[in-house]
Amino acid sequence: MKKFLLLTLSVMMGFTALFAQQKVTGTVTSSEDGAPMPYVTVVVTGTSVTTQTDLDGKYAINVPAGSNVISFTFVGMQTVTAELNGRAIVDITMYPDAIALDDVIVVAYGTAKKSSFTGSAATVKSEKISKRTVSNVTKAIEGLVAGVITTSGSGQPGEGASLRIRGYGSINASSSPLYVVDGIPFDGNISSINPNDIENMTVLKDASASALYGARGANGVVMITTKRGSDGKANVSFKGQVGWQSRSLKRYDMVNQKEFVELTYEALKNKYYTQGGYSMDEAKSLAASDMGKTMGGELYNPYKNYSWNSVIDPATGLLMDDAVSAWDEDWMNELTNQKALRQEYLVNVTGGNEQTKYALSLGYLKDQGVLITTLFSRYSARVNVDHNVTKWLSIGLNSSYAFTNSNSSQYSGTQTGNAWYTAQFMAPIYPVYEKNLDGTDVLDENGKRLYDYGMNGRPKASRFNVIGDLYDNEYRTSRDNAGVRTYLMLGGDNEAMGALRGLSFTINFGADLVNRNISSYYNPYHGDGTSTEGSIAKYNTRTFSYTLNQILKYDRRFEKHHVLAQAGHEYYNYGYSYLYAERTKVYPGITELAPAVNVTDNNSYLEAYHIESYFGRLAYDFDDKYYLEGTWRTDGSSRFYKDNRWGQFWSVGASWRISAENFMKNASWINNMSLRASYGSLGNDALDSYYAWQSFYDLTWPNATNPGALVSSLENKNVTWEKKKSWNFGLDALLFNRVLNLSVEHYRSTTDDMLLSFPMPMSTGFTGYNANVGSMTNNGIEMTATVNWLNKKNFRASSTVMFYKNWNKVVKLTDDNTITSGVRVIKVGMPIYTYYITKCAGVDPATGRQLYWAYEKDEEGERIEGSDYITSNETQATNSKYYLDSRDPKFQGSFGSDFQMGPVDFSFLTTFSYGGHIYESLYQSSMEATYGGDTWNKNILRRWQKPGDVTDVPAVMIGSGRLTNVDKWLVDASYFAIKSIQLGYTLPARWTKKANIGALRVFLMGDNIAMFSHLNGMDTQYDFTGGTSWSYAPVRTFSCGIDINF
Amino acid sequence: MKKIFLLAAIATLAFTTSCDKEALNTTPTTAVSGDFMLENTEGGLMALNGTYRFFWQWGSTTTSNYHQSFGPQSYALMGDLMGEDMVQAASGNGWFWYDYTYNVKSRYTSGGWRSYDCWNYYYKLIANVNYIIAAEETMVGSEADVKYIMGNAYALRAYAYHYLAMTFARSYIGHEDRLCVPLFTEPTVAGTEGKPRSTNREVYAQAMADINHACELLSQGQAQKHITHIDRFVANGIKARIALTMGDYQTAYDAAKIAISGSKKLTKVVNAGYNNASATDVLWGAEIITAQGTTNPQFLAHMDIAFGGYGKASRKCCSAWLYNKISDTDARKVWWNYETLEDGKTKGYQQYKFLFADVSDPTTGADHIFMRVPEMYLTIAECALRLGRESEAQNVLNEFMTYRQPGYNCSSKTGTALGTLTTNETGSLLEEIILQRRIELWGEYGRIYDIKRLRQGFERTSSMGHPTAGLRQDLHFSDPETFDWVLTIPSAEIDANPLMVQNPLGSAAEGNYGDDPSLNPAQ
């Protein structure tokens, strides 16, 4: 190519005009990377005057009198014409030719040109992924694809986020998308994939795009393509990045020590006064005398100049003015690793020639968690090789191995050992470190402080110190992840094939193997291990899945016609084996079974799941203007009874490049525009059981030495595929001289035969059975706009904004119109997981009691409009639940920008969500203390204290017995988050050249920087249904790094 | 040529991939199909043994708070803690504390508390035995074995409905036609719909019919195949309990007589810790072998102070009132004593009745005990008295007490008068029989079930040893009509069953009685 250009250059030189009347100069740059373009042909229109740009993209040309237009041409780029109008300097940006511009995107069983694609897909390229500091690539998707919502994901290093594409696909069957890695469905652990190995991720959103994954395509597909080699010189690169982490979610605002003590006194007093029938004076003295017992004795009284029963001034109910606290220790601070370090190093080698292309990557990651002792490390290696054996035979192998190791906490939810639960709600009077009765630290023989395990009367988490236990216990998961993707292709679009040109036959085989070892150790001295003198458990699981398919394909272009036909067969096999053993009475510190004394438990089992499929595709397009495509697939799934096993899935799609029509030629502000429409049907079989239709006796119920079995499930032979039919309409446009790139999509989908564990009254002995129960719709719009508002040689700027909105509605339920579960309801005509909950009506100013709304019901048990009244009767209140909002946001989106100023680049990404509510159970438990020693959220300070107080927070109590499921705990879910900021500097080439380095860039980046929501501490993205839990807070990372290309 | 070989090889590879139809028929390795489990007595016994494992397996009936849910013995402890004789000195880790402080009714929306736990437990048991009973006509095997299995199944169903009624409805006596619980006697299938609550009369009639049938089926002298199983004697013990609750004293008397006619006898041994289902006086219990044993989530872990943990953090103590009623010469006085605390102080009447055989190994020597011979003696005494045979009642009680207290004689006591409150003493013989019952069955029967059946009220005071949180003077313990001790129905049932009526959340019904049959939507 270069040779050809040089030749052209030298020939052209000969014709350079010798006489000139106006000299015009300028620089030509490429729109793709802003780099100067050498060898661009510059011609004065209507003359033979021509020149070329030099190596720096500069040109100088003498324009004869009477000429006003010059044109710029370059292979693969659109020709640019410029009117001079007297200008002496004309700088030009050249854009790739429309067709050349066309991205090739990865689709089901192949690739497609973006313009010919009739479905809906969005691609996230490696540049975008590399702007996020993530150990698990699922956390990098947020805000980059319209229509995809994500959870924040646990802050445990290596853990991922969950994704939902275009609303809820299902109720009980999985709503998670299918992950496909290099063409084969992936059953490994996403955390084993080094995000740096990913070339791009394509999210297939509609039926046309994902129908070829029929069985498992209903929730959309995430196609991950790893980096492959290319022609040319070997490219060696190194990347190193070091970062420091902290929690990105603010903490809940909790009361301080003084407030806590006063509130406890008040709570005790209220109990005696309102429930005990005592006078106020009696209640006060009883409360004072109860303080010591409630708090756990004088040892835990930080105010050493008072005893518990005198620390409150009975006249004011406040702490004595001169009470002095001996300690104020913060559990959350103590369990936070203030120096959590994240290091990542990567070496990448790519290269190849026309016959063989290869890519190799080696990576190392060590990611320390913000919770002390937690850790994730990964050693990864990947090799991709493609080789053309002959003109009609090519083969390829893609293999990867990753060893991952993570240290985490074995606890969750309200387990006492769960640091996120216990430390969050540990009252501020309790010290982390053991104290003497005089308030000083207890020290060991080395002068070190000792953790307080609460053995001396602490009412909360006695025997536990969640910080000490993190050190003394262990929960370690290591995984060997191996993956292989291999293909063998005969034929192809090659002249050597003669009449069979375009015909190919491909065999693909891909397998994922994960061997997982979990080691769980409880120390014998403290916490859960004390009663058994410690325990040690080992889990060994093996997941092995493979996919084998054979595809016959005909792909040929005849002049303006392009034809593609594809037919294939596929077999998918998934197997899981589980082995578990546990012993107690351990040898302290040895985390293996051998020295432990008592064999207490062991177990093993297997799971199997198979799918057999046949599929085909037909596509035709004409003149790069009109595109048609149809796909069909049938799947047989082992999850269903043989009569209902096979599902048929299909799609049709069309696309029209309207800008290529003659009648659009005059609209020069339109650079490209196309319209797309598709319709299709998809399936989902992913119930949580692999044996969904069968009735079982569970054999794990032996009675002493007699084998025993208990009924575990009900048979429903009718249970079958959940089906999703969906429409997609899309408009893509490139406008205003390529300044605005716009994509708008609208979809309407209906899920029928929704899979659900249909709730049964518990009195039948079962809580539900697997059934297809109804239908719901998801309609939505998605808009992505990118403005390339500056595109100068040394100053480029672009911004992307995304908006999306999904309307969910349940349209049909068999048998009944309502399925209630907890505070949420699935009801015809309403969004799924609408809150159905008792409504509070403030606090009775006279008594401090919680008031509720209640109403009269008609004969059907429905609310009579306008019959609402306020009551303190809890029975009536619980019988009068109201339908309130759901988690669904009114709209969501993201905004981000990229800038480049000379060697400096800068980018940021923010995300936002507006509307919807979260049922904040963590907030609830910190406003309604259940146990003495539970602390409160600061909002409790608004409580009712005396007759006449008007407030929304009732009198403070411990274990008040008030209704728990009320609308007070619904918190607005809107948020705004700064996801990432990156600043980079590329060293000038003249420096790096000397060091024999192609390019060197240093960068600073921040990830998960800030989250603004309606309640500090609340994780607005904990899940999709609007819940919260005591879980590992999401993590913020600030890091710096270096990228070197040799 | 090479090309052809290659093509052939590839084609072979491509088409050897299985299109095997069997590949899509998968089955698990932890379970077997329900269809053939009950075909013969071998499977029938397996299904039966599964339900007995369910009698003591912890953590299988709730979605959280597993450590206080381990079947009947946890409900017995709950029932005791709801009365006045057992003191829970502190909340400790919170287990049973909410039962003790009457703080569970409002938690019916949660899968972690008693409403859900008890309802789920008994109805799961019923569903399992309903399948077994449905196979009565078709089960292949010896007639004796079929009758044995069916006898067990009917007895279990009677047992479950009896306890459901005692937990979720007010007392049978005085509320015969009030709402109780729904009745299911057919096997559940996919789509079985909810039923309205039947009345106490209907539920007890079903329980009685079932237990009568069970007694008949087991009357052939089939030996107990395992200590957890119900034989003729245990079945009659269950029958005696049901009849006693119903006030059918003759039936209770007759059944209790049969229950003690087997090899199980009274014993003077009272200090063995009640941890062995094979002990002389145990009619019915669960043998728990080491491999199936556990640590914290079991009855004795909540009781035995020496084990540390729950039993130490929340001491189970005898009320001072009851303790002081026990004669110093009564052998049972060793069941309770002062506990010396770490700070040198003492705490009243820590229990030592229930102890691990070996506190260092909680996985063994921790059997569950469901029924003992003394209960039957006390039932016979009570029923004889109720039936007007006062001297027989005195004799039976005196006979029993020879195993407990040398020289005991109740012959001076007569009459059936009981106080409005359990602390309003009348000095009657019935009161004396009940007192011995309270002492003997402390911690193992569920005191609240007796309080309900006797239509008394009770009070808790600080001087009895109850902590302030346990006093609950705002509640209506003193009123036998109260709903305080009638558990709320879990919302998971109500949500899925439009015919369900909830019990009042408060102590007394406001505006209606909550269990009024006219509230039933089916009416």
Interface residues (C-beta under 8 A of the other chain):
Chain A: Y272 T274 Q275 G276 G277 L286 D290 K293 L393 G413 T414 T416 N456 P459 S462 R463 L488 L490 F505 I507 D528 T530 S531 T532 E533 L548 Q550 H569 Y571 N573 T584 N598 V599 T600 D601 Y605 L606 E607 A608 Y609 H610 E612 G636 S637 S638 K642 R645 Y690 Y691 Q694 S695 F696 Y697 D698 L699 T700 W701 P702 N703 A704 T705 N706 P707 G708 A709 L710 V711 S712 S713 L714 E715 N716 F758 P759 M760 P761 M762 S763 T764 G765 F766 T767 Y769 A771 D815 D816 I819 T820 S821 G822 V823 G861 N873 E874 T875 T878 N879 T930 Y931 G932 G959 G961 R962 L963 T964 N965
Chain B: L6 L7 I10 L13 A14 F15 T17 S18 C19 A23 L24 N25 T26 T27 P28 T29 T30 A31 V32 S33 G34 D35 M37 G43 L45 M46 A47 L48 N49 G50 T51 Y52 R53 F54 Q57 S64 A90 S91 G92 N93 G94 Y98 T101 N103 K105 S106 R107 T109 S110 Y116 W119 N120 Y123 K124 I126 A127 N128 N130 Y131 V181 P182 F184 T188 V189 A190 G191 T192 E193 G194 K195 K225 H226 T228 A286 E287 I288 I289 T290 A291 Q292 G293 T295 N296 A301 F307 G308 G309 A313 E342 S360 D361 P362 T363 P467 T468 A469 L471 R472 Q473 D474 P490 S491 A492 E493 D495 A496 N497 P498 M500 Q502 P504 L505 G506 E510 G514 P521
